[in-house]
Amino acid sequence: MISKIGRQAAILFICALCLTPFYILLTLSLNKPTRILSEGNIFIPDFHFHNYIDGWVKSQIGTAILNSALITLFALAVIVVLGTMAAYTIARFDYKFNKAFFWIFLCSMMIPGIINTVPLYTLMIRINAINTLWGMALVCATNVLPSSVFIFTGFVRSLPREIEESAIIDGCSWFAAFWRITFPLLKPSIAAVAILNGFGIWNNYAQAVFFLQDRSKHNIPQALSVYFQQFAGAKWHLMAATAVIAVIPVICAFLLFQKSLLKGLTEGAVKG
């Protein structure tokens, strides 16, 4: 009984530690512009909701949210389509070239993406992809394709080959068997890969600084960085309100797809 109470107390304490920064951020976002941080009870806000309107208009965070959404969706589409097809080819066809490509994917996972920034920037200039959302989406997709192929390959190998061979006997090609039989069975792994990589793409800042220089093309981290630099800590209420607005889509996406994420991770643990 005592150990159970101790575990529950530890869980509550850890949750409180994790939620405290978000509560402070929410409190700051609801303070009046004239309020000094040291005045009054710092844990009770003024409920000044107009900060969110000012933050939305002045920071152009709406455009940044749209840009991040388009980049993330396009990048995830590329990852899912190309990643599953590559994994299917590697897992089902025992060719020497396939094994070589699989090891190339594994080795490329060890190389930090920031190292390739200079040659990648030169390539982006040549294909006129600077300050384009599709160019940034391709960069993000390329960064996570190796790890995605690795995960998808493990899932494809765990599936029985006979279900595809039965479809081929009935007249399907290998390509048709993949899309009609194998691809629907990969939904748990697709959900896990999409959610885990989607958050990283959504919050990509290190490479977006180089490839999205026009403010109208900024994603959320860039828009917040530029907006915060304007005030240099002078207007905490507006900065906090804008940060809360930027966090809301991520929280909603996680709450919406958390069951798919847990299902994909648990099935991967059992099958992998």
Secondary structure, 3 states (H helix, E strand, C coil): CHHHHHHHHHHHHHHHHHHHHHHHHHHHHCCCCCCCCCCCCCCCCCCCCHHHHHHHHHHCHHHHHHHHHHHHHHHHHHHHHHHHHHHHHHHHCCCHHHHHHHHHHHHHCCCCHHHHHHHHHHHHHHCCCCCCHHHHHHHHHHHHHHHHHHHHHHHHHHCCCHHHHHHHHCCCCHHHHHHHHHHHHCHHHHHHHHHHHHHHHHCCCCCHHHHCCCHHHCCHHHHHHHHHHHHCCCCHHHHHHHHHHHHHHHHHHHHHHHHHHHHHHHHHHHHC
